[in-house]
Amino acid sequence: MRREQRLGADHEFLRVRRAGRSWAHPLLVLFAARTAGSGPTRVGVTVGRRVGGAVVRNRARRRVREVVRLAYPALCSGWDLVFVVREGAADVGGGEIARAVHVLLRRSGVMGG
């Protein structure tokens, strides 16, 4: 994803988690908050240490980012999204993670379909 499509600073992640709504799935949690303007939707992914070692966490983060990158054109603008990867996501394939991301995006109303 391009730089303007990503959340970067810690305070941005905290704002989304505090001010936004959340939707849960066994593999992921999605936090979504509206932005002040109608700028591009920005996405961030966090993976806690309980998911596994650094290699496992980075693999999980890359899988979620790739799914969101492919779905990005279908997302509504003006949102900040934070995906929190849960422990079970490290043990499943990319297809199951893709399904989880799409389910959460549809449930949140950020993606149609």
CNS distance restraints for C-alpha pairs under 8 A (distance, minus, plus):
assign (resid   1 and name CA) (resid   5 and name CA) 6.11 0.50 0.50
assign (resid   1 and name CA) (resid   6 and name CA) 6.96 0.50 0.50
assign (resid   1 and name CA) (resid  65 and name CA) 7.67 0.50 0.50
assign (resid   1 and name CA) (resid  69 and name CA) 5.81 0.50 0.50
assign (resid   2 and name CA) (resid   6 and name CA) 6.89 0.50 0.50
assign (resid   4 and name CA) (resid  40 and name CA) 7.32 0.50 0.50
assign (resid   4 and name CA) (resid  42 and name CA) 6.96 0.50 0.50
assign (resid   5 and name CA) (resid  40 and name CA) 6.49 0.50 0.50
assign (resid   5 and name CA) (resid  41 and name CA) 6.12 0.50 0.50
assign (resid   5 and name CA) (resid  42 and name CA) 4.36 0.50 0.50
assign (resid   5 and name CA) (resid  43 and name CA) 6.20 0.50 0.50
assign (resid   6 and name CA) (resid  42 and name CA) 4.73 0.50 0.50
assign (resid   6 and name CA) (resid  43 and name CA) 4.79 0.50 0.50
assign (resid   6 and name CA) (resid  44 and name CA) 5.85 0.50 0.50
assign (resid   7 and name CA) (resid  12 and name CA) 6.48 0.50 0.50
assign (resid   7 and name CA) (resid  13 and name CA) 6.99 0.50 0.50
assign (resid   7 and name CA) (resid  42 and name CA) 5.65 0.50 0.50
assign (resid   7 and name CA) (resid  43 and name CA) 5.48 0.50 0.50
assign (resid   7 and name CA) (resid  44 and name CA) 5.03 0.50 0.50
assign (resid   7 and name CA) (resid  80 and name CA) 7.58 0.50 0.50
assign (resid   8 and name CA) (resid  12 and name CA) 6.98 0.50 0.50
assign (resid   8 and name CA) (resid  13 and name CA) 7.82 0.50 0.50
assign (resid   8 and name CA) (resid  44 and name CA) 7.37 0.50 0.50
assign (resid   9 and name CA) (resid  13 and name CA) 6.87 0.50 0.50
assign (resid  10 and name CA) (resid  14 and name CA) 6.26 0.50 0.50
assign (resid  11 and name CA) (resid  15 and name CA) 6.04 0.50 0.50
assign (resid  12 and name CA) (resid  16 and name CA) 6.39 0.50 0.50
assign (resid  13 and name CA) (resid  17 and name CA) 6.29 0.50 0.50
assign (resid  13 and name CA) (resid  44 and name CA) 7.32 0.50 0.50
assign (resid  13 and name CA) (resid  82 and name CA) 6.78 0.50 0.50
assign (resid  14 and name CA) (resid  18 and name CA) 6.02 0.50 0.50
assign (resid  15 and name CA) (resid  19 and name CA) 5.70 0.50 0.50
assign (resid  15 and name CA) (resid  20 and name CA) 7.60 0.50 0.50
assign (resid  16 and name CA) (resid  20 and name CA) 5.07 0.50 0.50
assign (resid  16 and name CA) (resid  31 and name CA) 6.45 0.50 0.50
assign (resid  16 and name CA) (resid  32 and name CA) 6.26 0.50 0.50
assign (resid  16 and name CA) (resid  33 and name CA) 5.41 0.50 0.50
assign (resid  16 and name CA) (resid  80 and name CA) 6.62 0.50 0.50
assign (resid  16 and name CA) (resid  81 and name CA) 7.03 0.50 0.50
assign (resid  16 and name CA) (resid  82 and name CA) 6.97 0.50 0.50
assign (resid  17 and name CA) (resid  21 and name CA) 7.61 0.50 0.50
assign (resid  17 and name CA) (resid  22 and name CA) 7.98 0.50 0.50
assign (resid  17 and name CA) (resid  31 and name CA) 5.92 0.50 0.50
assign (resid  17 and name CA) (resid  32 and name CA) 7.68 0.50 0.50
assign (resid  17 and name CA) (resid  82 and name CA) 7.51 0.50 0.50
assign (resid  19 and name CA) (resid  33 and name CA) 6.39 0.50 0.50
assign (resid  20 and name CA) (resid  31 and name CA) 5.93 0.50 0.50
assign (resid  20 and name CA) (resid  32 and name CA) 5.02 0.50 0.50
assign (resid  20 and name CA) (resid  33 and name CA) 4.11 0.50 0.50
assign (resid  20 and name CA) (resid  34 and name CA) 7.44 0.50 0.50
assign (resid  21 and name CA) (resid  31 and name CA) 5.56 0.50 0.50
assign (resid  21 and name CA) (resid  32 and name CA) 5.52 0.50 0.50
assign (resid  21 and name CA) (resid  33 and name CA) 6.55 0.50 0.50
assign (resid  22 and name CA) (resid  29 and name CA) 6.87 0.50 0.50
assign (resid  22 and name CA) (resid  30 and name CA) 5.45 0.50 0.50
assign (resid  22 and name CA) (resid  31 and name CA) 4.35 0.50 0.50
assign (resid  22 and name CA) (resid  32 and name CA) 6.41 0.50 0.50
assign (resid  23 and name CA) (resid  29 and name CA) 5.77 0.50 0.50
assign (resid  23 and name CA) (resid  30 and name CA) 5.23 0.50 0.50
assign (resid  23 and name CA) (resid  31 and name CA) 6.63 0.50 0.50
assign (resid  23 and name CA) (resid 104 and name CA) 6.48 0.50 0.50
assign (resid  23 and name CA) (resid 107 and name CA) 7.49 0.50 0.50
assign (resid  23 and name CA) (resid 108 and name CA) 6.94 0.50 0.50
assign (resid  24 and name CA) (resid  28 and name CA) 6.28 0.50 0.50
assign (resid  24 and name CA) (resid  29 and name CA) 4.42 0.50 0.50
assign (resid  24 and name CA) (resid  30 and name CA) 6.39 0.50 0.50
assign (resid  24 and name CA) (resid 104 and name CA) 7.35 0.50 0.50
assign (resid  25 and name CA) (resid  29 and name CA) 5.89 0.50 0.50
assign (resid  25 and name CA) (resid 100 and name CA) 6.70 0.50 0.50
assign (resid  25 and name CA) (resid 104 and name CA) 7.26 0.50 0.50
assign (resid  26 and name CA) (resid  86 and name CA) 7.25 0.50 0.50
assign (resid  26 and name CA) (resid  88 and name CA) 7.25 0.50 0.50
assign (resid  27 and name CA) (resid  85 and name CA) 6.37 0.50 0.50
assign (resid  27 and name CA) (resid  86 and name CA) 5.17 0.50 0.50
assign (resid  27 and name CA) (resid  87 and name CA) 7.11 0.50 0.50
assign (resid  27 and name CA) (resid  88 and name CA) 5.62 0.50 0.50
assign (resid  27 and name CA) (resid  89 and name CA) 4.94 0.50 0.50
assign (resid  27 and name CA) (resid  97 and name CA) 7.16 0.50 0.50
assign (resid  27 and name CA) (resid 100 and name CA) 6.81 0.50 0.50
assign (resid  28 and name CA) (resid  83 and name CA) 6.57 0.50 0.50
assign (resid  28 and name CA) (resid  84 and name CA) 5.60 0.50 0.50
assign (resid  28 and name CA) (resid  85 and name CA) 4.73 0.50 0.50
assign (resid  28 and name CA) (resid  86 and name CA) 5.35 0.50 0.50
assign (resid  28 and name CA) (resid  89 and name CA) 7.35 0.50 0.50
assign (resid  28 and name CA) (resid 100 and name CA) 6.93 0.50 0.50
assign (resid  28 and name CA) (resid 101 and name CA) 7.52 0.50 0.50
assign (resid  29 and name CA) (resid  83 and name CA) 5.69 0.50 0.50
assign (resid  29 and name CA) (resid  84 and name CA) 5.05 0.50 0.50
assign (resid  29 and name CA) (resid  85 and name CA) 6.66 0.50 0.50
assign (resid  29 and name CA) (resid  86 and name CA) 7.45 0.50 0.50
assign (resid  29 and name CA) (resid 104 and name CA) 7.83 0.50 0.50
assign (resid  30 and name CA) (resid  81 and name CA) 6.90 0.50 0.50
assign (resid  30 and name CA) (resid  82 and name CA) 5.77 0.50 0.50
assign (resid  30 and name CA) (resid  83 and name CA) 4.69 0.50 0.50
assign (resid  30 and name CA) (resid  84 and name CA) 6.43 0.50 0.50
assign (resid  30 and name CA) (resid 104 and name CA) 6.51 0.50 0.50
assign (resid  30 and name CA) (resid 105 and name CA) 7.91 0.50 0.50
assign (resid  31 and name CA) (resid  81 and name CA) 5.69 0.50 0.50
assign (resid  31 and name CA) (resid  82 and name CA) 5.06 0.50 0.50
assign (resid  31 and name CA) (resid  83 and name CA) 6.45 0.50 0.50
assign (resid  32 and name CA) (resid  79 and name CA) 6.71 0.50 0.50
assign (resid  32 and name CA) (resid  80 and name CA) 5.76 0.50 0.50
assign (resid  32 and name CA) (resid  81 and name CA) 4.60 0.50 0.50
assign (resid  32 and name CA) (resid  82 and name CA) 6.52 0.50 0.50
assign (resid  32 and name CA) (resid 108 and name CA) 7.52 0.50 0.50
assign (resid  33 and name CA) (resid  79 and name CA) 5.78 0.50 0.50
assign (resid  33 and name CA) (resid  80 and name CA) 5.34 0.50 0.50
assign (resid  33 and name CA) (resid  81 and name CA) 6.65 0.50 0.50
assign (resid  34 and name CA) (resid  78 and name CA) 5.96 0.50 0.50
assign (resid  34 and name CA) (resid  79 and name CA) 4.60 0.50 0.50
assign (resid  34 and name CA) (resid  80 and name CA) 6.21 0.50 0.50
assign (resid  35 and name CA) (resid  39 and name CA) 7.59 0.50 0.50
assign (resid  35 and name CA) (resid  78 and name CA) 5.32 0.50 0.50
assign (resid  35 and name CA) (resid  79 and name CA) 5.42 0.50 0.50
assign (resid  35 and name CA) (resid  80 and name CA) 6.42 0.50 0.50
assign (resid  36 and name CA) (resid  78 and name CA) 7.61 0.50 0.50
assign (resid  37 and name CA) (resid  78 and name CA) 6.32 0.50 0.50
assign (resid  38 and name CA) (resid  77 and name CA) 6.12 0.50 0.50
assign (resid  38 and name CA) (resid  78 and name CA) 4.38 0.50 0.50
assign (resid  39 and name CA) (resid  77 and name CA) 6.21 0.50 0.50
assign (resid  39 and name CA) (resid  78 and name CA) 5.08 0.50 0.50
assign (resid  40 and name CA) (resid  77 and name CA) 5.05 0.50 0.50
assign (resid  40 and name CA) (resid  78 and name CA) 5.58 0.50 0.50
assign (resid  40 and name CA) (resid  79 and name CA) 7.23 0.50 0.50
assign (resid  41 and name CA) (resid  75 and name CA) 7.46 0.50 0.50
assign (resid  41 and name CA) (resid  76 and name CA) 7.06 0.50 0.50
assign (resid  41 and name CA) (resid  77 and name CA) 4.89 0.50 0.50
assign (resid  41 and name CA) (resid  78 and name CA) 5.15 0.50 0.50
assign (resid  41 and name CA) (resid  79 and name CA) 4.59 0.50 0.50
assign (resid  41 and name CA) (resid  80 and name CA) 5.65 0.50 0.50
assign (resid  41 and name CA) (resid  81 and name CA) 7.51 0.50 0.50
assign (resid  42 and name CA) (resid  79 and name CA) 6.40 0.50 0.50
assign (resid  42 and name CA) (resid  80 and name CA) 4.82 0.50 0.50
assign (resid  42 and name CA) (resid  81 and name CA) 6.15 0.50 0.50
assign (resid  43 and name CA) (resid  80 and name CA) 5.95 0.50 0.50
assign (resid  43 and name CA) (resid  81 and name CA) 4.71 0.50 0.50
assign (resid  43 and name CA) (resid  82 and name CA) 5.83 0.50 0.50
assign (resid  43 and name CA) (resid  83 and name CA) 7.75 0.50 0.50
assign (resid  44 and name CA) (resid  81 and name CA) 6.22 0.50 0.50
assign (resid  44 and name CA) (resid  82 and name CA) 4.74 0.50 0.50
assign (resid  44 and name CA) (resid  83 and name CA) 6.29 0.50 0.50
assign (resid  45 and name CA) (resid  61 and name CA) 6.27 0.50 0.50
assign (resid  45 and name CA) (resid  64 and name CA) 7.40 0.50 0.50
assign (resid  45 and name CA) (resid  65 and name CA) 7.22 0.50 0.50
assign (resid  45 and name CA) (resid  82 and name CA) 5.62 0.50 0.50
assign (resid  45 and name CA) (resid  83 and name CA) 4.73 0.50 0.50
assign (resid  45 and name CA) (resid  84 and name CA) 5.99 0.50 0.50
assign (resid  45 and name CA) (resid  85 and name CA) 7.44 0.50 0.50
assign (resid  46 and name CA) (resid  61 and name CA) 7.12 0.50 0.50
assign (resid  46 and name CA) (resid  82 and name CA) 7.35 0.50 0.50
assign (resid  46 and name CA) (resid  83 and name CA) 6.24 0.50 0.50
assign (resid  46 and name CA) (resid  84 and name CA) 4.95 0.50 0.50
assign (resid  46 and name CA) (resid  85 and name CA) 6.31 0.50 0.50
assign (resid  47 and name CA) (resid  51 and name CA) 6.87 0.50 0.50
assign (resid  47 and name CA) (resid  57 and name CA) 5.99 0.50 0.50
assign (resid  47 and name CA) (resid  60 and name CA) 7.67 0.50 0.50
assign (resid  47 and name CA) (resid  61 and name CA) 6.80 0.50 0.50
assign (resid  47 and name CA) (resid  84 and name CA) 5.94 0.50 0.50
assign (resid  47 and name CA) (resid  85 and name CA) 5.08 0.50 0.50
assign (resid  47 and name CA) (resid  86 and name CA) 7.25 0.50 0.50
assign (resid  48 and name CA) (resid  57 and name CA) 7.61 0.50 0.50
assign (resid  48 and name CA) (resid  84 and name CA) 7.99 0.50 0.50
assign (resid  48 and name CA) (resid  85 and name CA) 7.34 0.50 0.50
assign (resid  48 and name CA) (resid  86 and name CA) 7.73 0.50 0.50
assign (resid  49 and name CA) (resid  53 and name CA) 6.90 0.50 0.50
assign (resid  49 and name CA) (resid  57 and name CA) 7.53 0.50 0.50
assign (resid  50 and name CA) (resid  87 and name CA) 6.59 0.50 0.50
assign (resid  51 and name CA) (resid  56 and name CA) 7.40 0.50 0.50
assign (resid  51 and name CA) (resid  57 and name CA) 6.42 0.50 0.50
assign (resid  51 and name CA) (resid  85 and name CA) 7.81 0.50 0.50
assign (resid  51 and name CA) (resid  86 and name CA) 6.53 0.50 0.50
assign (resid  51 and name CA) (resid  87 and name CA) 4.41 0.50 0.50
assign (resid  51 and name CA) (resid  88 and name CA) 7.56 0.50 0.50
assign (resid  51 and name CA) (resid  89 and name CA) 7.90 0.50 0.50
assign (resid  51 and name CA) (resid  90 and name CA) 6.62 0.50 0.50
assign (resid  52 and name CA) (resid  56 and name CA) 5.56 0.50 0.50
assign (resid  52 and name CA) (resid  57 and name CA) 6.01 0.50 0.50
assign (resid  52 and name CA) (resid  87 and name CA) 7.75 0.50 0.50
assign (resid  52 and name CA) (resid  90 and name CA) 7.59 0.50 0.50
assign (resid  53 and name CA) (resid  57 and name CA) 6.16 0.50 0.50
assign (resid  54 and name CA) (resid  58 and name CA) 6.01 0.50 0.50
assign (resid  55 and name CA) (resid  59 and name CA) 6.15 0.50 0.50
assign (resid  56 and name CA) (resid  60 and name CA) 6.24 0.50 0.50
assign (resid  56 and name CA) (resid  90 and name CA) 6.50 0.50 0.50
assign (resid  57 and name CA) (resid  61 and name CA) 6.17 0.50 0.50
assign (resid  57 and name CA) (resid  90 and name CA) 7.52 0.50 0.50
assign (resid  58 and name CA) (resid  62 and name CA) 6.09 0.50 0.50
assign (resid  59 and name CA) (resid  63 and name CA) 6.22 0.50 0.50
assign (resid  60 and name CA) (resid  64 and name CA) 6.38 0.50 0.50
assign (resid  60 and name CA) (resid  85 and name CA) 7.36 0.50 0.50
assign (resid  60 and name CA) (resid  89 and name CA) 6.94 0.50 0.50
assign (resid  60 and name CA) (resid  90 and name CA) 6.09 0.50 0.50
assign (resid  61 and name CA) (resid  65 and name CA) 6.17 0.50 0.50
assign (resid  61 and name CA) (resid  85 and name CA) 7.62 0.50 0.50
assign (resid  62 and name CA) (resid  66 and name CA) 6.07 0.50 0.50
assign (resid  63 and name CA) (resid  67 and name CA) 6.37 0.50 0.50
assign (resid  63 and name CA) (resid  94 and name CA) 6.49 0.50 0.50
assign (resid  63 and name CA) (resid  97 and name CA) 7.44 0.50 0.50
assign (resid  64 and name CA) (resid  68 and name CA) 6.25 0.50 0.50
assign (resid  64 and name CA) (resid  97 and name CA) 6.87 0.50 0.50
assign (resid  64 and name CA) (resid  98 and name CA) 7.30 0.50 0.50
assign (resid  64 and name CA) (resid 101 and name CA) 7.39 0.50 0.50
assign (resid  65 and name CA) (resid  69 and name CA) 5.97 0.50 0.50
assign (resid  66 and name CA) (resid  70 and name CA) 6.30 0.50 0.50
assign (resid  67 and name CA) (resid  71 and name CA) 6.28 0.50 0.50
assign (resid  67 and name CA) (resid  98 and name CA) 5.73 0.50 0.50
assign (resid  67 and name CA) (resid 101 and name CA) 7.26 0.50 0.50
assign (resid  68 and name CA) (resid  72 and name CA) 5.69 0.50 0.50
assign (resid  68 and name CA) (resid 101 and name CA) 7.41 0.50 0.50
assign (resid  71 and name CA) (resid  75 and name CA) 6.92 0.50 0.50
assign (resid  74 and name CA) (resid 111 and name CA) 5.95 0.50 0.50
assign (resid  74 and name CA) (resid 112 and name CA) 7.16 0.50 0.50
assign (resid  75 and name CA) (resid 110 and name CA) 5.67 0.50 0.50
assign (resid  75 and name CA) (resid 111 and name CA) 4.69 0.50 0.50
assign (resid  75 and name CA) (resid 112 and name CA) 7.46 0.50 0.50
assign (resid  76 and name CA) (resid 110 and name CA) 5.45 0.50 0.50
assign (resid  76 and name CA) (resid 111 and name CA) 6.17 0.50 0.50
assign (resid  79 and name CA) (resid 110 and name CA) 7.65 0.50 0.50
assign (resid  85 and name CA) (resid  89 and name CA) 6.55 0.50 0.50
assign (resid  86 and name CA) (resid  90 and name CA) 7.98 0.50 0.50
assign (resid  88 and name CA) (resid  92 and name CA) 7.06 0.50 0.50
assign (resid  89 and name CA) (resid  97 and name CA) 6.93 0.50 0.50
assign (resid  92 and name CA) (resid  96 and name CA) 6.48 0.50 0.50
assign (resid  92 and name CA) (resid  97 and name CA) 7.30 0.50 0.50
assign (resid  93 and name CA) (resid  97 and name CA) 6.72 0.50 0.50
assign (resid  94 and name CA) (resid  98 and name CA) 6.10 0.50 0.50
assign (resid  95 and name CA) (resid  99 and name CA) 6.26 0.50 0.50
assign (resid  96 and name CA) (resid 100 and name CA) 6.21 0.50 0.50
assign (resid  97 and name CA) (resid 101 and name CA) 6.20 0.50 0.50
assign (resid  98 and name CA) (resid 102 and name CA) 6.22 0.50 0.50
assign (resid  99 and name CA) (resid 103 and name CA) 6.06 0.50 0.50
assign (resid 100 and name CA) (resid 104 and name CA) 6.22 0.50 0.50
assign (resid 101 and name CA) (resid 105 and name CA) 6.13 0.50 0.50
assign (resid 102 and name CA) (resid 106 and name CA) 6.12 0.50 0.50
assign (resid 103 and name CA) (resid 107 and name CA) 6.09 0.50 0.50
assign (resid 104 and name CA) (resid 108 and name CA) 6.05 0.50 0.50
assign (resid 105 and name CA) (resid 109 and name CA) 6.32 0.50 0.50
assign (resid 105 and name CA) (resid 110 and name CA) 5.51 0.50 0.50
assign (resid 105 and name CA) (resid 111 and name CA) 5.37 0.50 0.50
assign (resid 106 and name CA) (resid 110 and name CA) 6.34 0.50 0.50
assign (resid 106 and name CA) (resid 111 and name CA) 5.12 0.50 0.50
assign (resid 106 and name CA) (resid 112 and name CA) 5.96 0.50 0.50
assign (resid 106 and name CA) (resid 113 and name CA) 6.66 0.50 0.50
